[in-house]
Amino acid sequence: MGPTASGKTAVAIEVAKALGTEIISADARQFYAEIPIGTAQPSTAELQMAPHHLIGHLSVSQTYTAGDFERDVLKLLEQLFKQHQVVVLVGGSGLYVKAVYEGLHALPLGDENLRTELHALFAQKGIEALQQELLKVDPSRLEKIDAQNPQRLMRAIEIAKANQGSFEGLITTPKAERPFRILKVALNPKRELLYNRINNRVLDMVANGLEQEAAAMVPFKENYALKTVGYKEWFEYFEGAFNRIQTIERIQQHTRNYAKKQVTWLRREKDLIWIENENPAEQIMQLVAQQLTSPNPDLGK
């Protein structure tokens, strides 16, 4: 794990190559095929250096939850562990990573018809309509989730209607045990270095066609996949709210803000080993070796 632009992709590839294993992406933004530039998907050359899974496998028009991700990754791990002793999971999307190593609460499956209705409601009347709908079916839940996140609102409405009541009644189910040991590490470059990387990465994205990629996504701008840094700013630029220089600077600033939030979230994680030296892959390999030789079956859980 680690904040955006901390070097996770390069380190994961180095570790995977050394172990002769494969990589699963846990970056929720990199799931979408149409937006490789703004989500910093691994390059073609990087993808050839080690096998990768769950990158660009969805369309921006698809809904894909952390629960969907948990199901898909566990199924994938079952196969990969038949071939490899270690598998690398890499990404900065905390909820998705947590879904794999800890599991989510056993929640009802989504109702496709209801989901279609909620998407239509959101497209026609905006996020306020979803907030009002959740207020009707589970008012206490509205106070506890990100009420500006349409996907979270839709899922909360689905759960409330499926359960015919409050979400709280569902969360007493114990989370699933995992049939594998877990080593959690996070890259933590110095803030000045991280912010410089972010600023330069945004400039590289622009040079590689981020503006054009965003322009092609305008018809889909209300989709959840596009409600993210690097696209929202361009959509506002296309509407004349900001000039081009301001837009690039806003993407840099908002990405730095996002990185700061990621670090704050990671600081709350238990059993997380922070990697701060100049050779993170080497340190991670040492930790993996310790795991593999440890007699403690609960190490890393």
C-alpha positions as CSV (number, residue, x, y, z in Angstrom):
1,M,0.0,0.0,0.0
2,G,0.9,3.7,0.1
3,P,-0.2,7.1,-1.2
4,T,-0.5,7.8,-4.9
5,A,2.8,8.4,-6.6
6,S,4.8,6.6,-3.8
7,G,6.2,4.1,-6.3
8,K,4.0,1.1,-5.6
9,T,3.9,-0.1,-9.2
10,A,7.6,-0.3,-9.7
11,V,8.3,-1.8,-6.3
12,A,5.5,-4.4,-6.8
13,I,7.0,-5.4,-10.1
14,E,10.5,-5.7,-8.6
15,V,9.2,-7.9,-5.8
16,A,7.0,-10.1,-8.1
17,K,10.0,-10.6,-10.5
18,A,12.2,-11.7,-7.6
19,L,9.6,-14.1,-6.3
20,G,8.6,-15.3,-9.7
21,T,5.0,-14.5,-8.9
22,E,2.0,-12.4,-10.1
23,I,0.4,-9.1,-9.1
24,I,-3.2,-8.3,-8.3
25,S,-4.2,-4.6,-8.6
26,A,-6.2,-3.1,-5.7
27,D,-6.4,0.3,-7.3
28,A,-10.1,1.0,-7.8
29,R,-9.3,3.7,-10.4
30,Q,-7.2,1.3,-12.6
31,F,-10.1,-1.1,-13.1
32,Y,-11.5,0.9,-15.9
33,A,-10.2,0.3,-19.5
34,E,-11.1,3.7,-21.0
35,I,-9.0,5.8,-18.6
36,P,-5.4,4.4,-18.4
37,I,-3.6,7.8,-18.4
38,G,-5.3,9.6,-15.6
39,T,-5.3,6.5,-13.4
40,A,-1.6,5.8,-13.9
41,Q,-2.1,2.3,-15.1
42,P,1.1,0.3,-15.6
43,S,2.6,0.8,-19.0
44,T,2.7,-2.0,-21.6
45,A,6.3,-2.5,-20.8
46,E,5.6,-2.8,-17.0
47,L,2.7,-5.2,-17.6
48,Q,5.1,-7.5,-19.6
49,M,7.6,-7.5,-16.7
50,A,5.2,-9.4,-14.4
51,P,1.7,-10.9,-14.9
52,H,-1.0,-8.4,-13.7
53,H,-4.6,-9.0,-12.8
54,L,-7.7,-6.7,-12.5
55,I,-6.3,-3.8,-14.5
56,G,-8.5,-2.3,-17.2
57,H,-11.0,-5.2,-16.9
58,L,-14.1,-3.0,-16.6
59,S,-15.9,-0.2,-18.5
60,V,-16.6,3.1,-16.9
61,S,-20.3,2.4,-17.3
62,Q,-20.1,-0.7,-15.0
63,T,-20.7,-0.7,-11.3
64,Y,-18.1,-2.6,-9.3
65,T,-18.1,-2.6,-5.5
66,A,-15.6,-3.6,-2.9
67,G,-17.7,-6.7,-2.4
68,D,-17.4,-7.6,-6.0
69,F,-13.6,-7.1,-5.7
70,E,-13.4,-9.3,-2.6
71,R,-15.2,-12.1,-4.4
72,D,-13.1,-11.9,-7.6
73,V,-9.8,-11.7,-5.7
74,L,-10.5,-14.6,-3.4
75,K,-11.4,-16.7,-6.5
76,L,-8.2,-15.6,-8.2
77,L,-6.0,-16.2,-5.2
78,E,-7.3,-19.8,-5.0
79,Q,-5.9,-20.4,-8.4
80,L,-2.7,-18.4,-8.0
81,F,-1.7,-20.1,-4.7
82,K,-1.7,-23.4,-6.6
83,Q,1.2,-22.0,-8.6
84,H,2.9,-19.6,-6.2
85,Q,3.9,-19.5,-2.6
86,V,3.5,-15.7,-2.5
87,V,1.2,-13.3,-4.4
88,V,1.5,-9.5,-4.5
89,L,-1.5,-7.3,-4.0
90,V,-0.8,-3.6,-4.7
91,G,-3.0,-0.5,-4.6
92,G,-3.9,2.7,-2.8
93,S,-7.7,2.0,-2.4
94,G,-7.9,1.2,1.3
95,L,-11.4,-0.3,1.4
96,Y,-10.6,-2.7,-1.5
97,V,-7.4,-3.8,0.1
98,K,-9.2,-4.4,3.4
99,A,-11.9,-6.4,1.6
100,V,-9.2,-8.9,0.7
101,Y,-7.2,-9.3,3.9
102,E,-10.1,-8.8,6.4
103,G,-13.3,-9.3,4.5
104,L,-16.4,-7.2,4.4
105,H,-19.6,-7.9,6.3
106,A,-21.9,-10.4,4.7
107,L,-24.3,-8.0,3.0
108,P,-27.2,-8.8,0.6
109,L,-26.5,-9.2,-3.0
110,G,-27.4,-6.2,-5.2
111,D,-30.7,-6.1,-6.9
112,E,-30.0,-5.3,-10.6
113,N,-33.4,-3.8,-11.3
114,L,-33.2,-1.5,-8.3
115,R,-29.6,-0.6,-9.2
116,T,-30.8,0.4,-12.7
117,E,-33.6,2.5,-11.2
118,L,-31.1,4.2,-8.8
119,H,-28.7,5.0,-11.7
120,A,-31.5,6.6,-13.6
121,L,-32.6,8.6,-10.6
122,F,-29.1,9.9,-10.1
123,A,-28.7,10.7,-13.8
124,Q,-32.0,12.6,-13.9
125,K,-32.2,14.3,-10.5
126,G,-28.6,14.3,-9.1
127,I,-27.1,13.2,-5.8
128,E,-29.7,15.0,-3.6
129,A,-32.4,12.5,-4.9
130,L,-30.3,9.6,-3.7
131,Q,-29.7,11.2,-0.3
132,Q,-33.5,11.7,0.1
133,E,-34.1,8.1,-0.9
134,L,-31.6,6.8,1.7
135,L,-33.1,9.2,4.3
136,K,-36.5,7.5,3.8
137,V,-35.2,3.9,4.1
138,D,-32.3,4.2,6.5
139,P,-31.8,7.7,8.0
140,S,-29.2,6.6,10.5
141,R,-27.0,5.3,7.6
142,L,-27.0,8.6,5.8
143,E,-25.1,10.2,8.7
144,K,-22.4,7.5,8.6
145,I,-21.3,7.3,5.0
146,D,-19.9,9.7,2.5
147,A,-23.1,11.3,1.4
148,Q,-21.4,12.8,-1.7
149,N,-20.5,9.4,-3.1
150,P,-23.3,8.2,-5.3
151,Q,-22.1,4.6,-5.4
152,R,-22.0,4.4,-1.6
153,L,-25.5,5.9,-1.5
154,M,-26.9,3.5,-4.0
155,R,-25.4,0.5,-2.2
156,A,-26.8,1.7,1.1
157,I,-30.3,2.0,-0.4
158,E,-30.0,-1.5,-1.9
159,I,-28.9,-3.0,1.5
160,A,-31.6,-1.1,3.4
161,K,-34.4,-2.3,1.0
162,A,-33.0,-5.9,0.9
163,N,-32.8,-6.0,4.7
164,Q,-36.1,-4.1,5.1
165,G,-34.5,-1.9,7.7
166,S,-31.3,-0.6,9.2
167,F,-27.8,-1.5,8.1
168,E,-26.8,-1.9,11.8
169,G,-28.6,-5.2,12.1
170,L,-26.3,-6.7,9.5
171,I,-22.9,-5.9,10.9
172,T,-22.8,-8.4,13.7
173,T,-21.8,-11.2,11.3
174,P,-18.2,-12.2,12.0
175,K,-15.8,-11.4,9.1
176,A,-14.4,-14.3,7.1
177,E,-11.2,-16.1,8.1
178,R,-8.5,-16.1,5.3
179,P,-6.6,-19.3,4.3
180,F,-3.4,-17.4,3.8
181,R,-1.0,-15.3,5.8
182,I,-0.8,-11.6,5.2
183,L,2.2,-9.2,5.2
184,K,1.0,-5.6,5.1
185,V,3.6,-2.9,4.0
186,A,3.2,0.7,3.0
187,L,5.6,2.9,1.1
188,N,6.2,6.2,2.8
189,P,8.4,8.6,0.9
190,K,9.2,12.0,2.4
191,R,6.4,14.5,1.8
192,E,8.5,16.9,-0.3
193,L,9.6,14.0,-2.5
194,L,6.1,12.7,-2.8
195,Y,4.6,16.0,-3.7
196,N,7.3,16.6,-6.3
197,R,6.5,13.2,-7.8
198,I,2.8,14.1,-7.9
199,N,3.4,17.4,-9.6
200,N,5.7,15.8,-12.2
201,R,3.4,12.9,-12.8
202,V,0.5,15.2,-13.5
203,L,2.6,17.0,-16.1
204,D,3.6,13.7,-17.6
205,M,-0.1,12.7,-17.8
206,V,-1.0,15.9,-19.6
207,A,1.9,15.4,-22.0
208,N,0.7,11.9,-22.7
209,G,-2.9,12.9,-23.5
210,L,-4.8,13.3,-20.3
211,E,-6.9,16.2,-21.6
212,Q,-7.9,14.2,-24.7
213,E,-8.7,11.2,-22.5
214,A,-10.9,13.3,-20.3
215,A,-12.6,14.9,-23.4
216,A,-13.6,11.5,-24.6
217,M,-15.2,10.7,-21.2
218,V,-17.5,13.8,-21.1
219,P,-20.6,11.7,-22.1
220,F,-19.9,9.5,-19.0
221,K,-18.9,12.3,-16.6
222,E,-21.8,11.4,-14.2
223,N,-20.6,7.8,-13.9
224,Y,-19.0,7.0,-10.6
225,A,-15.7,6.0,-12.2
226,L,-15.2,9.6,-13.5
227,K,-16.0,11.3,-10.2
228,T,-12.3,11.4,-9.4
229,V,-9.3,13.7,-9.4
230,G,-7.9,14.2,-12.9
231,Y,-11.2,14.1,-14.6
232,K,-13.5,16.4,-12.6
233,E,-11.1,19.3,-13.1
234,W,-11.0,18.8,-16.9
235,F,-14.8,18.6,-17.1
236,E,-15.0,22.0,-15.3
237,Y,-12.3,23.3,-17.8
238,F,-14.4,22.2,-20.7
239,E,-17.3,24.2,-19.3
240,G,-15.2,27.3,-19.1
241,A,-14.8,27.4,-15.3
242,F,-11.0,27.5,-15.3
243,N,-8.2,28.0,-17.8
244,R,-5.8,25.3,-18.8
245,I,-3.0,26.3,-16.5
246,Q,-5.4,26.6,-13.5
247,T,-6.8,23.1,-14.4
248,I,-3.4,21.5,-14.3
249,E,-2.5,23.2,-11.0
250,R,-5.8,22.1,-9.5
251,I,-5.2,18.5,-10.5
252,Q,-1.8,18.7,-8.8
253,Q,-3.3,20.3,-5.7
254,H,-6.2,17.8,-5.4
255,T,-3.9,14.9,-6.0
256,R,-1.6,16.1,-3.2
257,N,-4.8,16.4,-1.0
258,Y,-5.8,12.9,-1.9
259,A,-2.3,11.5,-1.1
260,K,-2.5,13.2,2.4
261,K,-5.9,11.5,3.0
262,Q,-4.5,8.1,2.0
263,V,-1.7,8.5,4.5
264,T,-4.1,9.5,7.2
265,W,-6.2,6.3,6.4
266,L,-3.1,4.1,6.5
267,R,-2.0,5.5,9.8
268,R,-5.1,3.8,11.3
269,E,-4.1,0.4,10.0
270,K,-3.0,-2.3,12.4
271,D,0.1,-4.4,11.8
272,L,1.2,-2.2,8.9
273,I,4.9,-2.0,8.3
274,W,6.1,1.4,6.9
275,I,8.9,1.2,4.4
276,E,10.8,4.5,4.3
277,N,14.3,3.6,3.1
278,E,15.7,4.0,-0.5
279,N,15.5,0.2,-1.3
280,P,11.9,-0.7,-0.5
281,A,11.9,-3.9,-2.6
282,E,14.9,-5.2,-0.8
283,Q,13.4,-4.6,2.7
284,I,10.1,-6.2,1.6
285,M,11.9,-9.3,0.3
286,Q,13.6,-9.6,3.8
287,L,10.2,-9.4,5.4
288,V,8.8,-12.0,3.0
289,A,11.7,-14.3,3.9
290,Q,10.9,-13.9,7.6
291,Q,7.3,-14.7,7.0
292,L,8.1,-17.9,5.0
293,T,10.4,-19.2,7.7
294,S,8.3,-18.2,10.7
295,P,6.7,-21.0,12.7
296,N,3.8,-18.6,13.8
297,P,0.8,-19.4,11.6
298,D,-0.9,-16.2,12.7
299,L,2.0,-13.9,11.7
300,G,0.7,-11.1,9.5
301,K,-3.0,-11.6,10.1
